[in-house]
Amino acid sequence: MIRISLDEPTLARTRIATSPLWEVMTSLYVLKRNPGEAPWPYTGWARHARRVLAEVPAVAPVRLLAIGSRAPDFLSPVPTSAAPTLGEQLAELRATPAEVIAEQIPRYHRPDDVPEWLHPFVTDRRAALDRLADGIEAYWDAAIAPWWPAMRAALDEEVLHRARALAADGPDALLADLHERVRWDKPVLTLRKPLEQHFEAVNQRLLLVPLIFSRGALACSTDHPEILAVSYQARGAVLLAEGAPASASRAAPTTDRLAVLVGRGRAQVLRALTRPATTAGLAATLGLAPSTVSEQLSALLTAGVVHRRRVGRRVLYGLEPAGVALVQLVGDGPTSASA
């Protein structure tokens, strides 16, 4: 069991945040914990991700995380805002100070038992962090980004649900209903894990991080001086069982009928909106400027194939029935010119 004693100031500062970088790390844990066939709903995604790790040279630095021992917390810093982008979190990773690395590695490994793959983070910190960040970005693009619009929509719903509970009933009610393997007996938060640890959070901030790739696993990060972070399984992981999005296809055909009809940029946005997403989420997923995405969405709204809905502080875009029909009829992806 991991038992965390929370004082009143820490409990009062309970917040919720999403983290693309933590999704990356926990997705690798799913693969590591299941060296054969991953369980449903991760089965199809895991097959795709293993191909990415095996066949895409740029992800080589990430393979060490997929097979190595437990990684220190500096490799997956806690989110410092409510909804950071992967780029923002990788910038934090690249800027990790040498003293943080020197402090954390001994917490996880004895001096004579530090894994070989961790040595470069001490001897050539900047180069090692840059290599890892570049590898994570390549892995994200190939293994997670095609699913991200759907994941982000599910996480948005999870955050909204939890935020309403927090606002209406306070942190006690929120923690009591967080997860089946989380027990809240004030002032102790217990995570049911095969570990025996105890932490005390005094005048800190409790940060809850819902994850699609958690698969029931619970993580606790205590290395940040001001934030105690706890992750848990978000609802919505079933979306990974719905098959690979068109953008995950390895085919390289020559004709994209949807792009011919509406233009390449609008075709990208339409395909990404098979699950609702925000402008910022679409921009991050598609690698486009937010202003470009806004322009495409405006045109699609005018055409009546996309709708806009406000959910809390977020504005989510989704497909109208006409947009669904458009994607299904001509938007299954590029096809061979000879087809």
Legacy VTK file of the C-alpha trace (Angstrom):
# vtk DataFile Version 3.0
C-alpha trace
ASCII
DATASET POLYDATA
POINTS 339 float
0.000 0.000 0.000
1.042 3.578 -0.633
-0.337 5.776 2.123
-0.317 9.539 1.693
-1.174 11.787 4.623
-2.688 15.050 3.404
-2.895 18.128 5.605
-5.792 20.567 5.178
-3.925 23.133 3.020
-2.865 20.375 0.602
-6.360 18.928 0.456
-7.878 22.363 -0.154
-5.555 22.855 -3.128
-6.685 19.712 -4.945
-6.615 20.229 -8.707
-6.985 18.124 -11.869
-4.716 18.157 -14.935
-4.104 16.132 -18.068
-0.623 15.174 -19.255
0.363 13.983 -22.761
3.829 13.089 -21.466
2.399 10.901 -18.708
0.237 9.208 -21.345
3.434 8.426 -23.264
5.100 6.935 -20.208
2.109 4.871 -19.116
1.565 3.622 -22.673
5.116 2.246 -22.534
4.326 0.629 -19.171
1.317 -1.092 -20.784
3.675 -2.597 -23.366
6.287 -3.544 -20.755
3.766 -5.160 -18.410
2.295 -7.177 -21.293
5.199 -8.529 -23.377
2.822 -10.801 -25.268
-0.676 -9.742 -26.224
-1.953 -6.655 -24.432
-5.428 -6.986 -22.894
-8.559 -5.378 -24.289
-9.038 -2.489 -25.022
-5.316 -1.977 -25.670
-4.791 -4.977 -27.943
-4.980 -3.342 -31.359
-3.208 -0.185 -30.257
-0.388 -2.229 -28.658
0.241 -4.147 -31.874
0.571 -0.858 -33.731
2.820 0.655 -31.036
5.135 -2.378 -31.053
5.545 -2.003 -34.820
6.415 1.656 -34.284
9.049 0.781 -31.658
10.510 -1.931 -33.875
10.466 -0.191 -37.237
10.764 3.588 -36.738
14.444 4.528 -36.206
13.648 7.914 -34.636
11.979 6.292 -31.600
15.131 4.393 -30.576
15.679 6.444 -27.351
12.175 5.473 -26.204
12.814 1.739 -26.538
14.987 1.889 -23.428
12.034 3.171 -21.408
9.861 0.371 -22.787
12.220 -2.366 -21.571
14.250 -0.694 -18.822
13.826 -0.521 -15.071
11.719 2.022 -13.218
12.357 5.545 -14.502
13.078 8.459 -12.144
10.420 11.141 -11.970
12.524 13.727 -13.813
11.825 11.797 -17.043
8.105 12.529 -16.664
7.747 15.859 -14.836
4.386 16.640 -13.289
2.140 18.904 -15.397
2.453 22.485 -14.216
-0.733 23.701 -15.926
-4.207 22.212 -16.314
-3.817 21.051 -19.913
-0.211 21.303 -21.137
0.690 20.311 -24.681
3.277 17.635 -25.348
5.591 20.343 -26.700
5.376 22.293 -23.446
6.117 19.219 -21.368
9.034 18.188 -23.584
10.474 21.699 -23.212
10.400 21.176 -19.439
12.048 17.785 -19.855
14.828 19.239 -22.006
15.483 21.924 -19.370
15.818 19.511 -16.417
18.587 20.871 -14.143
21.611 18.713 -13.406
20.968 18.942 -9.659
17.491 17.412 -10.069
18.948 14.435 -11.923
21.730 14.036 -9.353
19.181 14.126 -6.543
16.652 11.717 -8.032
18.704 8.856 -9.477
19.966 7.699 -6.033
16.333 7.485 -4.865
15.719 4.757 -7.422
19.081 2.994 -7.726
22.104 2.242 -5.565
25.352 3.854 -6.784
26.666 0.468 -7.949
23.380 -0.489 -9.612
22.532 2.484 -11.856
21.349 1.106 -15.245
23.607 1.802 -18.192
20.879 3.720 -20.017
20.700 6.308 -17.220
24.420 7.165 -17.226
24.246 9.664 -20.137
21.758 11.807 -18.190
24.581 12.393 -15.706
27.614 12.518 -17.998
26.065 14.357 -20.976
22.803 15.729 -19.641
21.743 18.113 -22.408
22.432 15.681 -25.238
20.706 12.811 -23.406
17.606 14.886 -22.622
17.405 16.172 -26.198
17.724 12.639 -27.612
14.985 11.378 -25.323
12.656 14.319 -26.062
13.154 13.848 -29.805
12.445 10.125 -29.447
9.299 10.746 -27.401
8.067 13.213 -30.009
8.611 10.667 -32.802
6.887 7.940 -30.763
3.982 10.266 -30.019
3.535 11.181 -33.692
3.467 7.550 -34.813
1.907 5.678 -31.881
-0.396 8.087 -30.018
-1.192 11.196 -32.091
-3.677 9.353 -34.383
-5.750 8.518 -31.293
-5.197 11.819 -29.476
-8.324 13.718 -30.601
-10.497 10.919 -29.232
-8.348 10.584 -26.124
-8.430 14.310 -25.512
-12.223 14.415 -25.829
-12.536 11.594 -23.290
-10.108 13.322 -20.936
-11.979 16.620 -21.306
-15.170 14.857 -20.235
-13.351 13.217 -17.308
-11.888 16.521 -16.117
-15.263 18.251 -16.434
-16.971 15.470 -14.454
-14.372 15.571 -11.676
-14.254 19.374 -11.598
-18.016 19.514 -11.103
-17.762 17.024 -8.239
-14.932 19.016 -6.692
-16.836 22.290 -6.948
-20.139 20.845 -5.721
-19.044 18.469 -2.969
-15.418 19.309 -2.189
-12.227 17.220 -2.265
-13.466 14.665 0.285
-16.273 13.471 -1.996
-13.978 13.571 -5.036
-11.288 11.394 -3.458
-13.842 8.961 -2.041
-15.072 8.183 -5.564
-11.814 8.457 -7.490
-10.979 4.831 -8.272
-11.787 1.357 -7.015
-8.214 0.923 -5.769
-8.073 4.301 -4.041
-9.358 4.577 -0.468
-9.881 7.893 1.286
-9.933 7.749 5.080
-9.284 11.353 5.955
-6.498 12.410 6.214
-4.933 9.362 4.521
-5.200 8.604 0.817
-4.339 4.938 0.190
-3.331 3.546 -3.197
-3.649 -0.211 -3.333
-0.350 -1.283 -4.848
2.186 -4.054 -4.112
4.428 -1.523 -2.353
4.735 -0.368 1.218
5.381 3.368 1.324
4.187 6.318 3.328
4.380 10.000 2.428
3.282 13.164 4.164
2.093 16.131 2.116
2.417 19.331 4.097
1.349 22.645 2.585
1.598 21.275 -0.964
-0.878 20.887 -3.832
-2.600 17.585 -4.625
-2.745 17.095 -8.389
-4.955 14.360 -9.862
-3.963 13.182 -13.355
-6.486 11.020 -15.261
-4.860 8.757 -17.855
-6.254 6.704 -20.724
-3.239 4.353 -20.631
-3.286 3.777 -16.897
-5.004 0.362 -17.237
-5.962 0.368 -13.612
-2.435 1.196 -12.457
-1.938 4.030 -9.998
1.122 6.260 -9.940
2.322 8.702 -7.319
4.964 11.363 -7.920
6.437 12.991 -4.820
9.640 14.556 -6.190
8.195 18.002 -6.991
8.733 20.344 -4.038
5.247 21.887 -4.263
3.071 19.264 -5.977
2.061 15.744 -5.016
0.692 14.083 -8.151
-1.506 10.974 -8.266
-2.641 9.385 -11.519
-5.647 7.152 -12.015
-7.519 5.384 -14.816
-9.782 7.748 -16.739
-13.018 6.544 -18.240
-12.942 6.241 -22.019
-10.077 3.808 -22.667
-12.542 1.808 -24.755
-11.884 4.266 -27.592
-8.574 2.464 -28.186
-10.532 -0.653 -29.132
-12.326 1.084 -31.986
-9.555 0.447 -34.493
-6.697 2.569 -35.749
-7.656 5.983 -37.132
-6.922 6.592 -40.777
-3.912 8.706 -39.811
-2.270 5.632 -38.248
-2.323 3.727 -41.518
1.023 2.814 -42.997
-0.289 2.859 -46.531
1.109 5.450 -48.916
-1.486 5.854 -51.656
-1.583 8.664 -54.163
-5.114 10.106 -54.126
-7.035 11.512 -51.183
-10.636 11.910 -52.338
-11.705 13.967 -49.310
-8.772 16.354 -49.798
-9.639 16.715 -53.471
-13.199 17.604 -52.497
-12.651 20.005 -49.561
-8.922 20.710 -49.504
-6.120 18.986 -47.604
-6.338 21.107 -44.440
-10.102 20.747 -44.056
-9.837 17.022 -44.768
-7.320 16.686 -41.902
-9.634 18.544 -39.539
-12.698 16.521 -40.553
-10.906 13.214 -39.968
-9.573 14.390 -36.613
-13.114 15.341 -35.522
-14.392 11.783 -35.479
-14.196 12.573 -31.757
-14.883 16.109 -30.426
-11.794 18.268 -29.876
-10.779 21.815 -29.057
-8.978 24.144 -31.454
-5.784 23.813 -29.435
-6.109 20.029 -29.323
-6.578 19.847 -33.080
-3.612 22.143 -33.657
-1.358 19.999 -31.460
-2.530 16.760 -33.051
-2.267 17.932 -36.643
0.881 19.985 -36.223
-0.854 23.133 -37.497
-0.998 26.668 -36.146
-4.126 27.350 -34.041
-5.004 30.211 -36.405
-4.926 27.804 -39.358
-7.171 25.321 -37.547
-9.578 28.140 -36.596
-9.788 29.187 -40.232
-10.551 25.635 -41.358
-13.149 25.188 -38.619
-14.839 28.450 -39.563
-15.250 27.268 -43.136
-16.537 23.862 -42.018
-18.996 25.498 -39.614
-20.311 27.690 -42.418
-20.714 24.602 -44.600
-22.790 22.941 -41.877
-20.598 19.852 -41.508
-19.171 20.768 -38.087
-20.797 22.009 -34.873
-19.462 23.903 -31.890
-20.403 23.161 -28.262
-19.254 24.824 -25.032
-18.324 22.385 -22.258
-17.351 24.314 -19.145
-14.538 26.615 -20.181
-13.715 24.628 -23.297
-15.224 24.899 -26.745
-15.396 21.490 -28.401
-15.948 20.939 -32.116
-17.540 17.813 -33.561
-19.051 16.474 -36.750
-22.617 17.188 -37.804
-24.449 14.257 -39.476
-23.473 15.739 -42.838
-19.820 15.758 -41.752
-20.018 12.155 -40.569
-21.507 11.130 -43.893
-18.830 13.059 -45.765
-15.995 11.356 -43.902
-17.580 7.915 -44.189
-18.428 8.169 -47.872
-15.280 9.746 -49.260
-12.978 10.186 -46.319
-11.700 6.707 -45.517
-8.261 7.899 -46.528
-6.227 8.225 -49.685
-6.749 5.544 -52.313
-4.599 4.330 -55.136
-5.080 6.160 -58.396
-5.688 2.835 -60.085
-8.348 1.680 -57.617
LINES 1 340
339 0 1 2 3 4 5 6 7 8 9 10 11 12 13 14 15 16 17 18 19 20 21 22 23 24 25 26 27 28 29 30 31 32 33 34 35 36 37 38 39 40 41 42 43 44 45 46 47 48 49 50 51 52 53 54 55 56 57 58 59 60 61 62 63 64 65 66 67 68 69 70 71 72 73 74 75 76 77 78 79 80 81 82 83 84 85 86 87 88 89 90 91 92 93 94 95 96 97 98 99 100 101 102 103 104 105 106 107 108 109 110 111 112 113 114 115 116 117 118 119 120 121 122 123 124 125 126 127 128 129 130 131 132 133 134 135 136 137 138 139 140 141 142 143 144 145 146 147 148 149 150 151 152 153 154 155 156 157 158 159 160 161 162 163 164 165 166 167 168 169 170 171 172 173 174 175 176 177 178 179 180 181 182 183 184 185 186 187 188 189 190 191 192 193 194 195 196 197 198 199 200 201 202 203 204 205 206 207 208 209 210 211 212 213 214 215 216 217 218 219 220 221 222 223 224 225 226 227 228 229 230 231 232 233 234 235 236 237 238 239 240 241 242 243 244 245 246 247 248 249 250 251 252 253 254 255 256 257 258 259 260 261 262 263 264 265 266 267 268 269 270 271 272 273 274 275 276 277 278 279 280 281 282 283 284 285 286 287 288 289 290 291 292 293 294 295 296 297 298 299 300 301 302 303 304 305 306 307 308 309 310 311 312 313 314 315 316 317 318 319 320 321 322 323 324 325 326 327 328 329 330 331 332 333 334 335 336 337 338
